[in-house]
């Protein structure tokens, strides 16, 4: 799959960034809670935890999609729409390297 070498590098880079981001979020969640409890009221803490959770869930979902895309590259099924089996437009792959659907199918599902 030599034609996807650039995309593979981009995906691997993005994966590293996300892993670093998740490690950062996890360390924030685990540390500092003890002393912050004395300063912030419960509402603020709940808000921070919810915000952290949302960021983490987004990052985890994206990371999962990136890992799936890299697996498809290994298997040779990368760039093929999982819905209709058609080829995904290379321009679309460059914009969203981890997409599983061609433009038409993505529009129907309203997801990438
Ligand atoms: Zn399709």
Backbone and ligand atoms as CSV (ligand in chain L), in Angstrom:
chain,resi,resn,atom,element,x,y,z
A,1,UNK,N,N,0.853,-1.208,0.000
A,1,UNK,CA,C,0.000,0.000,0.000
A,1,UNK,C,C,0.882,1.249,0.000
A,2,UNK,N,N,1.816,1.257,-0.922
A,2,UNK,CA,C,2.795,2.347,-0.962
A,2,UNK,C,C,2.129,3.698,-1.236
A,3,UNK,N,N,0.998,3.664,-1.937
A,3,UNK,CA,C,0.365,4.946,-2.274
A,3,UNK,C,C,-0.204,5.647,-1.046
A,4,UNK,N,N,-0.303,4.928,0.061
A,4,UNK,CA,C,-0.853,5.527,1.278
A,4,UNK,C,C,0.227,5.844,2.313
A,5,UNK,N,N,1.481,5.800,1.881
A,5,UNK,CA,C,2.587,6.002,2.825
A,5,UNK,C,C,2.471,7.342,3.569
A,6,UNK,N,N,2.122,8.401,2.852
A,6,UNK,CA,C,1.976,9.724,3.488
A,6,UNK,C,C,0.869,9.708,4.531
A,7,UNK,N,N,-0.248,9.076,4.136
A,7,UNK,CA,C,-1.393,9.035,5.042
A,7,UNK,C,C,-1.074,8.204,6.271
A,8,UNK,N,N,-0.340,7.125,6.068
A,8,UNK,CA,C,0.044,6.301,7.209
A,8,UNK,C,C,0.886,7.118,8.194
A,9,UNK,N,N,1.824,7.876,7.639
A,9,UNK,CA,C,2.652,8.710,8.520
A,9,UNK,C,C,1.790,9.725,9.266
A,10,UNK,N,N,0.836,10.338,8.550
A,10,UNK,CA,C,-0.044,11.324,9.180
A,10,UNK,C,C,-0.863,10.682,10.298
A,11,UNK,N,N,-1.366,9.476,10.024
A,11,UNK,CA,C,-2.168,8.777,11.028
A,11,UNK,C,C,-1.324,8.412,12.248
A,12,UNK,N,N,-0.108,7.950,11.987
A,12,UNK,CA,C,0.763,7.564,13.094
A,12,UNK,C,C,1.128,8.769,13.957
A,13,UNK,N,N,1.309,9.901,13.278
A,13,UNK,CA,C,1.628,11.127,14.004
A,13,UNK,C,C,0.452,11.557,14.884
A,14,UNK,N,N,-0.735,11.487,14.286
A,14,UNK,CA,C,-1.943,11.878,15.005
A,14,UNK,C,C,-2.181,10.938,16.200
A,15,UNK,N,N,-1.868,9.669,15.980
A,15,UNK,CA,C,-2.029,8.693,17.058
A,15,UNK,C,C,-1.123,9.033,18.238
A,16,UNK,N,N,0.113,9.405,17.917
A,16,UNK,CA,C,1.044,9.783,18.982
A,16,UNK,C,C,0.563,10.993,19.762
A,17,UNK,N,N,0.054,11.985,19.012
A,17,UNK,CA,C,-0.457,13.197,19.662
A,17,UNK,C,C,-1.604,12.873,20.606
A,18,UNK,N,N,-2.510,12.034,20.124
A,18,UNK,CA,C,-3.669,11.678,20.933
A,18,UNK,C,C,-3.259,10.900,22.178
A,19,UNK,N,N,-2.295,10.007,22.009
A,19,UNK,CA,C,-1.830,9.230,23.154
A,19,UNK,C,C,-1.203,10.146,24.203
A,20,UNK,N,N,-0.458,11.153,23.740
A,20,UNK,CA,C,0.144,12.115,24.659
A,20,UNK,C,C,-0.946,12.930,25.351
A,21,UNK,N,N,-1.960,13.316,24.571
A,21,UNK,CA,C,-3.070,14.096,25.103
A,21,UNK,C,C,-3.814,13.312,26.188
A,22,UNK,N,N,-4.052,12.049,25.903
A,22,UNK,CA,C,-4.767,11.204,26.863
A,22,UNK,C,C,-3.948,11.000,28.132
A,23,UNK,N,N,-2.640,10.828,27.969
A,23,UNK,CA,C,-1.772,10.664,29.137
A,23,UNK,C,C,-1.823,11.920,29.996
A,24,UNK,N,N,-1.854,13.067,29.328
A,24,UNK,CA,C,-1.929,14.365,30.012
A,24,UNK,C,C,-3.240,14.493,30.789
A,25,UNK,N,N,-4.333,14.169,30.141
A,25,UNK,CA,C,-5.648,14.240,30.799
A,25,UNK,C,C,-5.683,13.307,32.008
A,26,UNK,N,N,-5.165,12.102,31.817
A,26,UNK,CA,C,-5.176,11.143,32.912
A,26,UNK,C,C,-4.358,11.635,34.102
A,27,UNK,N,N,-3.212,12.263,33.829
A,27,UNK,CA,C,-2.381,12.726,34.937
A,27,UNK,C,C,-3.057,13.904,35.638
A,28,UNK,N,N,-3.794,14.729,34.881
A,28,UNK,CA,C,-4.527,15.837,35.505
A,28,UNK,C,C,-5.656,15.319,36.378
A,29,UNK,N,N,-6.306,14.280,35.904
A,29,UNK,CA,C,-7.432,13.726,36.649
A,29,UNK,C,C,-6.960,13.096,37.952
A,30,UNK,N,N,-5.795,12.457,37.891
A,30,UNK,CA,C,-5.326,11.733,39.071
A,30,UNK,C,C,-4.642,12.629,40.092
A,31,UNK,N,N,-4.023,13.702,39.625
A,31,UNK,CA,C,-3.289,14.550,40.558
A,31,UNK,C,C,-4.049,15.846,40.790
A,32,UNK,N,N,-3.781,16.482,41.904
A,32,UNK,CA,C,-4.329,17.804,42.141
A,32,UNK,C,C,-5.755,17.817,42.638
A,33,UNK,N,N,-6.444,16.701,42.550
A,33,UNK,CA,C,-7.830,16.671,43.000
A,33,UNK,C,C,-7.929,16.952,44.487
A,34,UNK,N,N,-6.990,16.400,45.252
A,34,UNK,CA,C,-7.045,16.505,46.705
A,34,UNK,C,C,-7.075,17.943,47.190
A,35,UNK,N,N,-6.142,18.741,46.705
A,35,UNK,CA,C,-6.100,20.099,47.242
A,35,UNK,C,C,-7.144,21.006,46.599
A,36,UNK,N,N,-7.518,20.668,45.361
A,36,UNK,CA,C,-8.538,21.500,44.716
A,36,UNK,C,C,-9.891,21.370,45.411
A,37,UNK,N,N,-10.120,20.234,46.031
A,37,UNK,CA,C,-11.396,20.022,46.710
A,37,UNK,C,C,-11.664,21.098,47.757
A,38,UNK,N,N,-10.596,21.642,48.318
A,38,UNK,CA,C,-10.777,22.649,49.355
A,38,UNK,C,C,-11.137,24.002,48.777
A,39,UNK,N,N,-10.755,24.221,47.525
A,39,UNK,CA,C,-10.973,25.549,46.942
A,39,UNK,C,C,-12.246,25.623,46.110
A,40,UNK,N,N,-12.461,24.623,45.295
A,40,UNK,CA,C,-13.586,24.685,44.375
A,40,UNK,C,C,-14.826,24.053,45.004
A,41,UNK,N,N,-15.976,24.598,44.656
A,41,UNK,CA,C,-17.195,23.964,45.153
A,41,UNK,C,C,-17.518,22.746,44.305
A,42,UNK,N,N,-18.467,21.973,44.724
A,42,UNK,CA,C,-18.777,20.714,44.054
A,42,UNK,C,C,-19.168,20.905,42.587
A,43,UNK,N,N,-19.896,21.997,42.334
A,43,UNK,CA,C,-20.354,22.247,40.960
A,43,UNK,C,C,-19.188,22.436,40.014
A,44,UNK,N,N,-18.186,23.185,40.443
A,44,UNK,CA,C,-17.014,23.440,39.605
A,44,UNK,C,C,-16.275,22.141,39.324
A,45,UNK,N,N,-16.131,21.338,40.365
A,45,UNK,CA,C,-15.425,20.070,40.200
A,45,UNK,C,C,-16.179,19.167,39.227
A,46,UNK,N,N,-17.489,19.092,39.398
A,46,UNK,CA,C,-18.301,18.263,38.507
A,46,UNK,C,C,-18.167,18.745,37.065
A,47,UNK,N,N,-18.165,20.066,36.905
A,47,UNK,CA,C,-18.030,20.637,35.570
A,47,UNK,C,C,-16.691,20.272,34.959
A,48,UNK,N,N,-15.625,20.422,35.742
A,48,UNK,CA,C,-14.286,20.099,35.246
A,48,UNK,C,C,-14.170,18.629,34.884
A,49,UNK,N,N,-14.758,17.793,35.718
A,49,UNK,CA,C,-14.691,16.357,35.453
A,49,UNK,C,C,-15.456,16.010,34.188
A,50,UNK,N,N,-16.611,16.636,34.005
A,50,UNK,CA,C,-17.416,16.368,32.816
A,50,UNK,C,C,-16.700,16.840,31.558
A,51,UNK,N,N,-16.071,18.013,31.652
A,51,UNK,CA,C,-15.343,18.556,30.507
A,51,UNK,C,C,-14.165,17.653,30.159
A,52,UNK,N,N,-13.453,17.228,31.191
A,52,UNK,CA,C,-12.332,16.317,31.005
A,52,UNK,C,C,-12.779,15.011,30.363
A,53,UNK,N,N,-13.901,14.527,30.824
A,53,UNK,CA,C,-14.422,13.264,30.331
A,53,UNK,C,C,-14.790,13.386,28.852
A,54,UNK,N,N,-15.422,14.499,28.490
A,54,UNK,CA,C,-15.835,14.703,27.102
A,54,UNK,C,C,-14.608,14.752,26.189
A,55,UNK,N,N,-13.579,15.490,26.630
A,55,UNK,CA,C,-12.344,15.589,25.844
A,55,UNK,C,C,-11.714,14.210,25.702
A,56,UNK,N,N,-11.715,13.469,26.819
A,56,UNK,CA,C,-11.089,12.150,26.802
A,56,UNK,C,C,-11.851,11.187,25.894
A,57,UNK,N,N,-13.176,11.244,25.965
A,57,UNK,CA,C,-13.972,10.350,25.123
A,57,UNK,C,C,-13.774,10.643,23.641
A,58,UNK,N,N,-13.710,11.933,23.313
A,58,UNK,CA,C,-13.456,12.316,21.918
A,58,UNK,C,C,-12.110,11.795,21.450
A,59,UNK,N,N,-11.101,11.997,22.296
A,59,UNK,CA,C,-9.746,11.570,21.938
A,59,UNK,C,C,-9.690,10.056,21.797
A,60,UNK,N,N,-10.387,9.363,22.701
A,60,UNK,CA,C,-10.367,7.894,22.644
A,60,UNK,C,C,-11.063,7.374,21.391
A,61,UNK,N,N,-12.169,8.014,21.032
A,61,UNK,CA,C,-12.905,7.593,19.844
A,61,UNK,C,C,-12.061,7.799,18.592
A,62,UNK,N,N,-11.405,8.965,18.539
A,62,UNK,CA,C,-10.563,9.285,17.388
A,62,UNK,C,C,-9.373,8.323,17.307
A,63,UNK,N,N,-8.791,8.065,18.468
A,63,UNK,CA,C,-7.658,7.148,18.527
A,63,UNK,C,C,-8.069,5.770,18.012
A,64,UNK,N,N,-9.240,5.326,18.414
A,64,UNK,CA,C,-9.756,4.031,17.980
A,64,UNK,C,C,-9.910,4.004,16.453
A,65,UNK,N,N,-10.479,5.076,15.895
A,65,UNK,CA,C,-10.674,5.135,14.448
A,65,UNK,C,C,-9.347,5.139,13.704
A,66,UNK,N,N,-8.366,5.833,14.282
A,66,UNK,CA,C,-7.043,5.884,13.661
A,66,UNK,C,C,-6.396,4.507,13.684
A,67,UNK,N,N,-6.543,3.818,14.817
A,67,UNK,CA,C,-5.959,2.477,14.907
A,67,UNK,C,C,-6.631,1.514,13.926
A,68,UNK,N,N,-7.955,1.654,13.775
A,68,UNK,CA,C,-8.667,0.825,12.810
A,68,UNK,C,C,-8.176,1.110,11.385
A,69,UNK,N,N,-7.960,2.389,11.087
A,69,UNK,CA,C,-7.490,2.770,9.749
A,69,UNK,C,C,-6.113,2.165,9.475
A,70,UNK,N,N,-5.227,2.201,10.485
A,70,UNK,CA,C,-3.892,1.633,10.316
A,70,UNK,C,C,-3.982,0.117,10.122
A,71,UNK,N,N,-4.914,-0.512,10.828
A,71,UNK,CA,C,-5.127,-1.950,10.652
A,71,UNK,C,C,-5.605,-2.250,9.232
A,72,UNK,N,N,-6.509,-1.415,8.728
A,72,UNK,CA,C,-7.006,-1.628,7.360
A,72,UNK,C,C,-5.884,-1.463,6.346
A,73,UNK,N,N,-4.947,-0.566,6.636
A,73,UNK,CA,C,-3.787,-0.424,5.745
A,73,UNK,C,C,-2.992,-1.732,5.713
A,74,UNK,N,N,-2.817,-2.338,6.892
A,74,UNK,CA,C,-2.098,-3.619,6.963
A,74,UNK,C,C,-2.837,-4.691,6.167
A,75,UNK,N,N,-4.159,-4.677,6.291
A,75,UNK,CA,C,-4.960,-5.725,5.666
A,75,UNK,C,C,-5.211,-5.489,4.178
A,76,UNK,N,N,-4.911,-4.262,3.741
A,76,UNK,CA,C,-5.131,-3.949,2.334
A,76,UNK,C,C,-6.555,-3.555,2.008
A,77,UNK,N,N,-7.352,-3.235,3.041
A,77,UNK,CA,C,-8.729,-2.811,2.788
A,77,UNK,C,C,-8.894,-1.312,2.999
A,78,UNK,N,N,-7.786,-0.625,3.196
A,78,UNK,CA,C,-7.863,0.816,3.420
A,78,UNK,C,C,-8.301,1.536,2.145
A,79,UNK,N,N,-9.145,2.565,2.335
A,79,UNK,CA,C,-9.579,3.358,1.185
A,79,UNK,C,C,-10.794,2.788,0.488
A,80,UNK,N,N,-11.364,1.711,1.074
A,80,UNK,CA,C,-12.561,1.110,0.494
A,80,UNK,C,C,-13.727,1.381,1.437
A,81,UNK,N,N,-14.808,1.887,0.880
A,81,UNK,CA,C,-15.972,2.227,1.687
A,81,UNK,C,C,-16.558,0.955,2.293
A,82,UNK,N,N,-16.791,1.009,3.590
A,82,UNK,CA,C,-17.264,-0.203,4.256
A,82,UNK,C,C,-18.757,-0.405,4.024
A,83,UNK,N,N,-19.407,0.608,3.515
A,83,UNK,CA,C,-20.841,0.501,3.259
A,83,UNK,C,C,-21.112,-0.063,1.857
A,84,UNK,N,N,-20.568,0.602,0.844
A,84,UNK,CA,C,-20.905,0.226,-0.531
A,84,UNK,C,C,-19.768,-0.513,-1.231
A,85,UNK,N,N,-18.590,-0.589,-0.581
A,85,UNK,CA,C,-17.466,-1.303,-1.170
A,85,UNK,C,C,-16.758,-0.540,-2.271
A,86,UNK,N,N,-17.173,0.699,-2.497
A,86,UNK,CA,C,-16.534,1.511,-3.524
A,86,UNK,C,C,-15.264,2.163,-3.005
A,87,UNK,N,N,-14.462,2.670,-3.924
A,87,UNK,CA,C,-13.238,3.350,-3.521
A,87,UNK,C,C,-13.555,4.728,-2.959
A,88,UNK,N,N,-12.868,5.084,-1.904
A,88,UNK,CA,C,-13.059,6.401,-1.308
A,88,UNK,C,C,-12.160,7.392,-2.045
A,89,UNK,N,N,-12.729,8.529,-2.373
A,89,UNK,CA,C,-12.009,9.580,-3.080
A,89,UNK,C,C,-10.698,9.927,-2.345
A,90,UNK,N,N,-9.559,9.880,-3.044
A,90,UNK,CA,C,-8.267,10.185,-2.402
A,90,UNK,C,C,-8.242,11.557,-1.722
A,91,UNK,N,N,-8.959,12.525,-2.280
A,91,UNK,CA,C,-9.006,13.858,-1.667
A,91,UNK,C,C,-9.695,13.785,-0.309
A,92,UNK,N,N,-10.715,12.940,-0.246
A,92,UNK,CA,C,-11.420,12.750,1.030
A,92,UNK,C,C,-10.512,12.052,2.050
A,93,UNK,N,N,-9.726,11.086,1.586
A,93,UNK,CA,C,-8.804,10.388,2.480
A,93,UNK,C,C,-7.737,11.328,3.024
A,94,UNK,N,N,-7.310,12.259,2.171
A,94,UNK,CA,C,-6.301,13.211,2.648
A,94,UNK,C,C,-6.895,14.126,3.703
A,95,UNK,N,N,-8.190,14.477,3.542
A,95,UNK,CA,C,-8.848,15.368,4.497
A,95,UNK,C,C,-9.161,14.632,5.801
A,96,UNK,N,N,-9.664,13.397,5.675
A,96,UNK,CA,C,-10.029,12.590,6.852
A,96,UNK,C,C,-9.422,11.200,6.674
A,97,UNK,N,N,-8.156,11.041,7.039
A,97,UNK,CA,C,-7.454,9.778,6.720
A,97,UNK,C,C,-8.072,8.540,7.373
A,98,UNK,N,N,-8.838,8.725,8.453
A,98,UNK,CA,C,-9.374,7.561,9.158
A,98,UNK,C,C,-10.816,7.236,8.758
A,99,UNK,N,N,-11.316,7.926,7.720
A,99,UNK,CA,C,-12.713,7.702,7.349
A,99,UNK,C,C,-12.956,6.275,6.851
A,100,UNK,N,N,-14.150,5.770,7.139
A,100,UNK,CA,C,-14.507,4.417,6.713
A,100,UNK,C,C,-15.494,4.425,5.560
A,101,UNK,N,N,-16.017,5.626,5.243
A,101,UNK,CA,C,-17.080,5.703,4.249
A,101,UNK,C,C,-16.707,6.637,3.109
A,102,UNK,N,N,-17.241,6.352,1.943
A,102,UNK,CA,C,-17.117,7.311,0.856
A,102,UNK,C,C,-18.041,8.491,1.165
A,103,UNK,N,N,-17.905,9.532,0.383
A,103,UNK,CA,C,-18.653,10.763,0.643
A,103,UNK,C,C,-20.166,10.516,0.714
A,104,UNK,N,N,-20.683,9.772,-0.240
A,104,UNK,CA,C,-22.121,9.539,-0.305
A,104,UNK,C,C,-22.629,8.787,0.918
A,105,UNK,N,N,-21.922,7.732,1.279
A,105,UNK,CA,C,-22.351,6.913,2.427
A,105,UNK,C,C,-22.203,7.705,3.731
A,106,UNK,N,N,-21.138,8.467,3.840
A,106,UNK,CA,C,-20.929,9.281,5.043
A,106,UNK,C,C,-22.078,10.265,5.207
A,107,UNK,N,N,-22.531,10.819,4.099
A,107,UNK,CA,C,-23.621,11.775,4.146
A,107,UNK,C,C,-24.896,11.095,4.635
A,108,UNK,N,N,-25.099,9.879,4.148
A,108,UNK,CA,C,-26.288,9.127,4.595
A,108,UNK,C,C,-26.229,8.822,6.078
A,109,UNK,N,N,-25.037,8.514,6.569
A,109,UNK,CA,C,-24.911,8.123,7.974
A,109,UNK,C,C,-24.654,9.320,8.878
A,110,UNK,N,N,-24.318,10.431,8.273
A,110,UNK,CA,C,-23.920,11.623,9.027
A,110,UNK,C,C,-22.781,11.309,9.984
A,111,UNK,N,N,-21.836,10.540,9.515
A,111,UNK,CA,C,-20.602,10.333,10.289
A,111,UNK,C,C,-19.431,10.146,9.329
A,112,UNK,N,N,-18.240,10.194,9.913
A,112,UNK,CA,C,-17.055,10.037,9.067
A,112,UNK,C,C,-16.756,8.578,8.943
L,1,ZN,ZN,ZN,-19.901,4.179,0.075
